[in-house]
Amino acid sequence: MEEFTLVMSTTNETDVADPNAGETSKVELYIVMVILCIFTIVGTAGNGLVIYVYSRKKDKLTSTLFILVLAVTDFMTCLIIVPYTIVMEYMGFIIGDHDLACKVYQFLITCNVPFSAFIMAAIAVDRYLCICHPFLHAMNPFRAKLIVFALLILAFSLGTFTSLAFGVYNHKTFNETYTTVNVTSLGNVTRETTIEVTRVVLNGACAGNTLILSNAILLVYQKVYTSLYAISFVIVVVLYTLIVYSVLIRMRMRQRQKRSVLLKCEMSTNSSPSCLPSETVALNGSNLGKNGHSIKDPKGFKRKASKKDKNVMANLRMAMMLFVVTLVFIVAFLPAFLMALELIPYSLVVFYMYFAYNVANPIIYSFMNRNFRDDLKKIFNCL
């Protein structure tokens, strides 16, 4: 008799880890959303003012360019990325089949932070060359623009790589049981076979996956990503340390020169104001003569610092302000970075405090840059 086979299959889903396991409390979520809303409003307004002020400056200084780049980055972060984050957190990162929205968010969030870190390192290099090697003229606006463009390409590459590792689809493993029925003249013979099958399914949550990039590639990428942050941090620490060391050495040399000239003047029997260095002129417009007695400046005006001294002091003030900007970035970003590496316990509120850096820069400029304060006064007086 003719023999034929019937094949039937049943599917049982295996236990798969929930990508949103360990959900935060609603109270903590609402606190974060309120904080991020404040960051959006304050950061957008503050960085908008910085962009307006520095884009109108006629000087072609590299520091102006870097500050403007930081302001644009912070402005876009507060205007787009922070509200995007609010929506994603409100939805619990469950966005249905909107895979592109997930990838775009991961792209933006990844581009933003590394680019800021790279710019901090570039600023440290710029300040080091400007203060410690002012005559090299190694950094100019054109080269600074090339550096910014190269760093932007690098940040975009990191963002693209990260976006490929996220999506709303994921691999899922199923146990599929195949039942084979052999029909013969002697009766039916049934045999069952169970195999594991991995399929791509809609997960609905914006989470990491290995659909495009394998675990091995992602592991290498994570090491490269972390190394870039470490390199930026080392560059910042080393160069600002060298700047401080160079400034201290110059101050000591200047003090020695002052003492040497003063000693020569005191030993001279016909000491006159002309033998004294310009740095020894008192604030009231008089010079210190022999035995410490005051001698009137023959021209009767207060001493003005030389152009070189003014440039040095301006560079030092700018370096100090940008160092504070860098320090705030490190303090704000470090907890989130350690949480991402699972080195410290996760806290939603603390994690998103790294956005505070994007809001803080205009405040830092207001307190530490008199020219910026004056420009703001002019703007508000015109209103």
C-alpha positions in Angstrom: 0.0 0.0 0.0 1.1 3.5 -0.7 2.9 5.2 2.2 2.9 9.0 2.9 4.0 11.3 5.7 2.1 14.2 7.5 4.2 16.9 9.2 2.7 19.2 11.8 4.5 21.7 14.0 3.7 23.5 17.3 5.6 26.4 18.8 6.5 27.1 22.4 8.2 30.4 23.4 11.3 30.1 25.6 11.9 32.4 28.5 13.4 35.6 27.3 14.7 38.4 29.5 12.6 41.5 29.7 14.6 44.5 28.3 12.8 46.8 30.7 13.4 44.8 33.8 13.9 46.9 37.0 11.5 49.7 36.1 12.0 52.9 38.1 9.2 54.2 40.3 6.7 56.7 38.9 7.7 59.3 41.5 11.3 59.1 40.4 10.3 59.3 36.7 8.1 62.4 37.3 11.0 64.1 39.2 13.3 63.4 36.2 10.8 64.7 33.7 10.3 68.0 35.7 14.1 68.4 35.9 14.5 67.7 32.2 11.8 70.3 31.4 13.6 72.9 33.4 16.9 72.0 31.6 15.1 72.4 28.3 13.8 75.9 29.0 16.8 77.3 30.8 19.4 75.6 28.5 17.7 76.7 25.3 17.4 80.3 26.4 20.8 80.5 27.9 22.7 78.9 25.1 20.7 80.9 22.6 22.0 84.1 24.2 25.6 82.7 24.1 25.2 82.0 20.4 23.8 85.5 19.7 26.7 87.2 21.7 29.6 85.2 20.3 28.4 85.0 16.7 28.4 88.8 16.6 32.1 89.1 17.8 34.4 90.5 15.2 37.6 88.9 16.6 38.8 85.7 15.0 40.1 84.0 18.2 40.1 80.2 18.4 38.6 80.4 21.9 35.6 82.3 20.5 35.2 79.5 17.9 35.3 76.7 20.5 32.9 78.5 22.8 30.5 79.0 19.9 30.7 75.3 18.9 30.0 74.3 22.5 27.0 76.7 22.7 25.5 75.3 19.5 26.0 71.8 20.7 24.4 72.6 24.1 21.6 74.5 22.4 20.7 71.6 20.1 20.9 69.2 23.1 18.5 71.3 25.2 16.1 72.0 22.2 16.0 68.4 20.7 17.7 65.7 22.7 16.4 66.6 26.2 12.7 66.8 25.0 13.3 63.5 23.0 14.5 61.9 26.2 11.4 63.1 28.1 9.1 61.5 25.6 11.2 58.2 25.6 11.2 58.0 29.4 7.5 58.8 29.6 6.8 55.9 27.2 9.2 53.7 29.0 11.1 53.3 25.7 8.2 51.2 24.4 7.6 52.8 21.0 6.0 50.0 19.1 7.3 49.4 15.6 9.0 52.8 15.2 12.5 51.4 14.7 13.8 54.5 13.0 12.8 56.7 16.0 14.8 54.4 18.3 17.9 54.5 16.1 17.7 58.3 15.7 17.5 58.8 19.4 20.5 56.6 20.1 22.4 58.4 17.3 21.7 61.8 18.8 22.4 60.8 22.4 25.7 59.1 21.4 26.9 62.0 19.2 26.3 64.7 21.8 28.3 63.5 24.7 31.4 62.3 22.9 31.6 65.4 20.8 31.5 67.6 23.9 34.3 65.5 25.4 36.4 65.8 22.3 35.8 69.6 22.1 37.0 69.8 25.8 40.2 68.1 24.8 40.6 70.4 21.8 40.1 73.4 24.1 42.8 72.1 26.4 45.2 71.8 23.5 44.4 75.3 22.3 44.9 76.9 25.7 48.1 75.0 26.2 49.6 76.2 22.9 48.3 79.7 23.5 49.8 80.1 27.0 52.8 77.7 27.1 53.9 78.2 23.4 52.5 81.5 22.3 55.1 82.1 19.6 54.5 78.8 17.8 51.2 80.0 16.3 50.3 76.4 16.0 46.5 77.0 16.4 44.6 79.4 14.2 40.9 79.7 13.4 41.3 77.7 10.1 43.0 74.8 11.9 40.5 75.0 14.7 37.7 74.7 12.2 39.3 71.6 10.7 39.7 70.1 14.1 36.1 70.7 14.9 35.0 69.2 11.6 37.2 66.1 12.2 35.8 65.6 15.7 32.3 66.0 14.4 32.9 63.2 11.9 34.3 61.0 14.6 31.2 61.7 16.9 28.9 61.0 13.9 30.7 57.7 13.3 30.2 56.7 17.0 26.5 57.7 16.8 26.0 55.7 13.7 27.7 52.6 15.1 25.6 52.8 18.3 22.3 53.3 16.4 23.0 50.1 14.5 23.1 48.2 17.9 19.6 49.4 18.9 16.1 48.8 17.7 12.6 47.6 18.4 13.3 44.2 16.9 15.2 41.4 18.5 16.2 37.8 18.2 13.9 35.4 20.0 14.4 31.7 20.5 11.5 29.3 20.2 11.1 25.5 20.8 9.4 24.1 17.8 8.0 20.6 17.9 7.6 18.7 14.7 5.2 15.7 14.7 5.8 13.1 11.9 3.0 10.6 11.2 3.9 7.6 9.0 0.8 5.9 7.6 1.3 2.3 6.5 -0.8 -0.8 6.0 0.2 -2.0 9.4 -1.0 1.3 11.2 0.2 4.8 12.0 3.7 5.5 13.5 4.0 8.9 15.2 7.4 10.5 16.0 8.0 14.0 17.6 11.1 16.1 17.1 11.9 19.3 19.0 14.4 21.9 17.8 15.3 25.4 18.8 14.6 28.1 16.2 15.7 31.8 16.4 13.6 34.4 14.7 13.5 38.2 14.4 10.4 39.4 16.3 9.0 42.8 17.2 9.9 43.6 20.7 8.4 47.1 20.8 11.1 48.4 23.2 14.0 50.6 22.1 16.8 48.4 23.4 20.1 46.9 22.3 20.2 44.0 19.9 22.6 42.0 17.8 20.6 41.9 14.5 23.3 43.9 12.6 26.4 43.8 14.8 27.5 40.7 16.7 28.4 40.6 20.4 32.1 40.3 19.5 32.0 43.5 17.4 30.0 45.4 20.1 32.6 44.4 22.7 35.4 45.8 20.7 33.4 48.9 20.0 32.7 49.4 23.7 36.4 49.2 24.5 37.2 51.8 21.7 34.3 54.1 22.9 35.5 53.9 26.5 39.2 54.5 25.5 38.3 57.7 23.6 36.8 59.1 26.8 39.8 58.0 28.8 42.2 59.6 26.2 40.2 62.9 26.3 40.2 62.9 30.1 44.0 62.3 30.2 44.6 65.1 27.6 42.6 67.6 29.7 44.3 66.7 33.0 47.8 66.7 31.6 47.6 69.9 29.6 45.9 71.9 32.3 48.5 70.7 34.8 51.2 71.9 32.4 49.5 75.2 32.0 49.4 75.7 35.8 53.1 74.7 36.1 54.0 77.1 33.3 52.2 80.0 34.9 53.8 79.3 38.3 57.3 79.3 36.7 56.6 82.6 34.9 55.4 84.2 38.1 58.5 83.1 40.0 60.8 84.4 37.2 58.9 87.8 37.2 59.3 88.1 41.0 63.0 87.4 40.7 63.4 90.1 38.0 61.5 92.6 40.2 63.7 91.9 43.2 66.8 92.1 41.1 65.9 95.5 39.6 64.8 96.9 42.9 68.1 95.8 44.5 70.0 97.6 41.8 68.0 100.8 42.3 68.4 100.7 46.1 72.2 100.3 45.7 72.4 103.3 43.3 73.2 106.6 45.0 71.2 108.6 42.4 68.1 106.4 42.2 65.4 107.8 40.0 62.0 106.6 38.9 63.4 105.7 35.5 65.5 103.0 36.9 62.5 101.2 38.3 60.6 98.6 36.3 57.1 99.5 35.1 55.7 96.7 37.3 56.7 98.6 40.5 54.5 101.6 39.8 52.0 101.9 42.7 48.3 102.1 42.1 48.2 105.7 43.1 50.4 106.8 40.3 53.7 107.0 42.2 56.9 105.0 42.2 58.8 103.5 45.1 62.2 105.1 45.4 65.2 104.7 47.6 64.5 103.4 51.2 60.9 102.7 50.2 60.0 106.4 49.9 57.4 107.4 47.3 58.5 109.3 44.3 55.9 110.9 42.1 55.6 109.7 38.5 56.8 112.6 36.4 54.1 112.0 33.9 51.5 111.8 36.6 49.4 108.9 35.3 48.8 105.3 36.4 50.9 102.6 34.9 49.2 100.7 32.1 50.2 97.0 31.5 52.0 96.3 28.3 50.2 94.7 25.4 52.0 91.4 26.1 50.9 91.4 29.8 47.4 92.1 28.8 47.3 89.2 26.3 48.8 86.9 28.9 46.2 87.8 31.5 43.4 87.5 29.0 44.6 84.1 28.0 44.8 83.0 31.6 41.3 84.2 32.4 40.0 82.4 29.3 41.9 79.3 30.3 40.5 79.4 33.8 36.9 79.8 32.5 37.2 77.0 30.1 38.8 74.8 32.7 35.8 75.3 34.9 33.6 74.4 32.0 35.6 71.2 31.5 35.5 70.4 35.3 31.7 70.8 35.3 31.4 68.5 32.3 33.5 65.8 34.1 31.6 66.1 37.4 28.2 66.0 35.6 29.0 63.1 33.2 31.1 60.8 35.4 28.2 59.3 37.4 26.3 58.4 34.3 29.4 57.0 32.6 30.1 54.8 35.7 26.4 53.7 35.7 26.6 52.8 32.0 29.6 50.6 32.8 27.7 49.1 35.8 30.4 50.1 38.2 28.0 52.0 40.5 24.3 51.4 41.3 21.8 52.9 38.8 19.7 55.9 39.7 17.5 57.6 37.1 17.7 61.0 38.7 21.5 61.0 39.0 22.0 59.5 35.6 20.2 62.3 33.7 22.0 65.0 35.7 24.7 64.9 33.0 22.3 67.2 31.0 23.0 69.8 33.7 26.3 70.5 31.9 24.5 71.7 28.8 22.7 74.2 31.0 25.6 75.3 33.1 27.9 76.8 30.5 26.0 80.2 30.0 25.9 80.6 33.8 29.7 80.0 34.0 30.3 82.5 31.2 28.1 85.1 33.1 30.1 84.7 36.3 33.6 84.5 34.8 33.6 86.6 31.7 33.1 90.3 32.2 32.8 91.0 28.4 30.0 88.4 28.2 28.2 90.1 31.1 28.6 93.5 29.4 27.2 92.1 26.1 24.2 90.7 27.9 23.5 94.1 29.6 23.5 95.8 26.2 21.1 93.2 24.9 18.6 93.6 27.7 19.0 97.4 27.8 17.9 97.4 24.1 14.7 95.5 25.0 
